[in-house]
């Protein structure tokens, strides 16, 4: 009986040793290359969104509107780099509308451009105030 226990214990040890190497194979649900590419795309999109917001805030028309509203654009500009997720996307969408409205160095403000600038500043101000 003792020989049977030793045999079974030895057999179990061999099976476990062989199965552990098979279980430790590099199998992933998601390909690491695809995951890295997705993360890089997300980071570049966020960088592009932040750049659009900074461009809109650097426009003279926006600076003038912010000064009339009593906003500290330096504080707002500094907080842009902390935005993420939906807040960043909303602010970037408003900034892109402002940038498109003022493309080519347009110096005249129409009501729609003024409205877009005000919306941009209010969105950014609310986001900064919440954080």
Secondary structure, DSSP 8 states (H G I E B T S, - for coil): -HHHHHHHHHHHHHHHHHHHHHHTS---SS-HHHHHHHHHHHHHHHHHHHHHHHHHHHSHHHHHHHHHHT--HHHHHHHGGG--HHHHHHHHHHHHHHHHHTGGG-----HHHHHHHHHHHHHHHHHHHH-
